[in-house]
Amino acid sequence: MQKRTFTDQMGRLISFNFPPKRIISLVPSQTELLFDLGLDEELIGITKFCIHPHDKFKTKTKIGGTKKLDLDKIRALNPDLIIGNKEENDQAQIKELMLEFPVWMSDITLFEDAIEMIGQIAELTGKKENGLQITSSIEMSFAEIPQNQACRKSVAYFIWKDPYMLAGKDTFIDTILEKAGFDNVIAMSRYPAMSLSDIRELNPEHIFLSSEPYPFKNEHVVEMGAIFPDSTVRIVDGELFSWYGSRLRFTSDYLLQLLQKINCHS
């Protein structure tokens, strides 16, 4: 093994023995990617939210949650590479880990950022060819989504309740909505908390209630339907809108089915 240096998506140089043999992943979508790249043995620690693939979730040591990592467990596992994300992990904890271990961080807003991340993680783990297969599959599938400008629909995408929080601009969810031909009515950046009356004034044609991180249910569809009588309200698969790893291979088919349901697929 020889030491190699890579640049993460925050522009930081990371050096470690290549290829890494003891990897800890701090983000669910990137954990799934590592498994799909064929790194079952090398992946030694994951978060309690890294639920995919289900059959492999039980076999790995859990090192806490994405925002509340168990640093002592991580130290005990003695990783030679930690992979995290700027938005999903706590900055103070990441800085502490960086003092002791090589930590490669992703920083994802755009679809292109996700494609780049997949390729880079594949390269730094010695799985470049597998990564190319995954990125090619994703890009080809998204190219099949029709861009019918006459059929664009406005949408408000809810991610949380009490307070109500929505996906705004400068988010990966906004990028996926755009790819599917939806116009996000939330003009603010990131994930603003908003009142329902303010959202109602924006008059979205569609209300999307995400299945995660808040687990919206059918009862919430009924509630929202009464508040937004002029909007179509439905639950959407939050993983397929917000997971930016290899799960993106399934996102385009899901979006096409969604467009068919609203009679907007040609």
N, C-alpha and C positions, 0 to 999 in steps of 0.2 A: 504493500500500500504506500502511496506517495501523497504528500500534502498538495491540495489544489485550492485555488482561490476562485470564488464566484461573486457576482454582484447581485444583491437582492433587489426587490422592486422599490425599496426605499433608498437605493443608491449606495448601500453599504457593502463593503468588501467582507466576505466571509471565507475563512480558510479552515480546512479540516482534512483528515485522512480520507482519500477517495479510493473506492466508493464507500460511503458510510455504512456501517454494519449495525448501529444501534440508534434508531431514529425515533424521536417523539414528535407527535403531531398535536398541535393545540387547537385545531379547527376542523369541524366535522366534514366540510366539503373537500378539504385537502386530505383528510384521513382516507376518505373513500377513494380519492385519486391515487394515493399511495398503494392501496390494496389493488386497484385496477392496473397499476403499473407492474404488479407482480412482486411487491415488497413485503409479502406476508411475514417472512422470518425477520427481516430487518426492522419492522415496525414493532417497537417494544412497549410504547406507552401512548394512550389516547385519552381524550376527555370523556366525561360521562354522557356528553351529547353526540359523540361520534357513533351514531347508531347504525350506519350503513358501512359495509354489508352486515345484515343482522346476524348471520351465522358466525362472523368473525369478531363481532363486538364483545362477546362473552369471553373470548380467549385472551384479551389484552389487559394489561394493568391500567387502571383508571387513575389519572393524575389530577382529578378535580374537574371544575367547570372552566369554560373558556375565559370567564372574567375572574374566577377565583381558583387559580391553580394551586395545587399542593406542591410547593417548591421542595419540601423535604423528600417527597416521593420521587420527584424528578431527579434530585441529586442522588438518591439511592439507586436509581436505574442507570446512572452514569452514561448518558447519551453522548454520541459523538456528533450528532446533528439534531437540532430542534427546529421545527418548521411552524411558524405562526402567521398572524395577519394583523395589520395595523389597526383595523377597525374592531375586530372581534376580541382581541386580547387586551388586557390591562397594561398600560404603558409602563407603570412603575414596576410591575412584576417582570415584564419583558426586559427592562433595563437591568434588573437584578440578575436575571438569567444570562444576559449578555456578558456579564463580568466573569462568568464561570464556564460557559459553553458557547460553541458556534450556534448562532440563532439566525436563520434565514427567514426574512419577513416578506409576505406579499402585501400589495397595496392595490386594491381592485375597485374600480368604479365602472369602467367601460367593458363591453364584451371583449374588445381587443386585449384589455389587461388580463382577462381570464385566460384567453388563448395563450398569451405570452407566459403567464404563470405556469400553466400546464407544461409547456415546453421547457421552461427553465427548471422546474422541479424534476422533470424526467431526466434532464441533462445532469443535474447535480447529484442524482441518485444512481446514475449509470444505466438509465432505462430510456435513452433517447429515442430509439426506434419505436418502443411502445407508446411513448408520448406523441410521436408523429402520427401514429395510427389513430389515437384518441382525438387529437386536434383536427385531423383531416375529416374524421367522421362528424365532428361537431360542425365544422364550417360547411360541409356539404349539406347537412340536414337543415341548417339555418338558411342556406341559399334557396331552399324549396319553399320558404314562406313568401307568399305573394305580397307585393307592395302595391296595394290598391288604394291610391290616394282618395278616390271617391268614396271609400268605405271606412275611413278613419273614424274611430269612436272615442269620446272623452271618458276618462275613468278616474276614480279616486281609489287608491289602494291602501287599505287599512292593515297595519301590522300590530296594533295594540289597543287595549281598552282600559279605561280608568287610569290615566287619561287616554283619550283617543289619539293615536299617533299614526301618521301616514308616511308612505314613501314619497319623498319629494325629488327634486333634481339632485344631481351629483350622487346618485345611488345606483348600484347594480340593477336593482329592481326597475328603476326608471329606464335603464338601457334595454332591458328585456321587454318592457311595455312598448317601447319605441320600435323594437325589432318586429313585434307582433302587429304594429300598426295602430296602437292606442296613443292618444294624447293625454298625458298626465295633467290633470287640472291643478295639481299642487305645484305652484311656481317656486315655493321656498326650497332651500337646500336641505339635504339630509332627511331627518325624520321629525318634522315639526309636530308638536301637540296642538290640536285644534278643536274648537267647539263644533258640534254638529250643525249649528245655525250658520257658522261661517262656511262650512263645507257645502251646505245646502245652497248658499248663494252662488257657488261656483257651478251649480247645475250639471253635475256629471251624468252622462247617459248610463254609465255602469258603475256599480259599487263592487269592488273586489274585497272580500274579507279573507285574509290569508290564514292558512291552517297553522302557520307558525310565524314568529315566535309565540304570539298569543293564539291559543287553540280556539278560534272562532267556530261555532257550531250552528246548526240549522235554526236554533232558537234566536240567534243573533240575526240571521237572515230575515226572520219574521219581524223582529224589532226594527231593523233598518228599513225594511220594506214599508213600514208604517210612517217612518220619518222621511223617507225619500220616495214618495209615491210615483215620481216621474222617472225614477232610475230602476234599472234591472240589477238586483242584488244577488250575488252568488259567492259561495266558498270557492277559493282557488288553492291549488297546491303550492304552498309557500316554498317548499324545497325546490320545485322546478322553476320558480321565479328568482330565488335568491342564492341557491347553491352554485358556486362558480367553478366547480371542479368537473370531474368526468360525468357527473349526473347531467350535465348539459347535453349529453348525447340523447337524452329522452325529452328534453324541453321543447324542441321544435314540433315534435309529433303532438305533444300536449297542447301547444299553442294553436296548431292547426285544428285540433278537435274543438278548442274553445271558440275559434273563429267560425267553425261550422255551426255551433250552437247558437251563435248570434247572427246567423245567416250572412256571414261576411267572409267568404273564402274564395272568391274568384277574382 
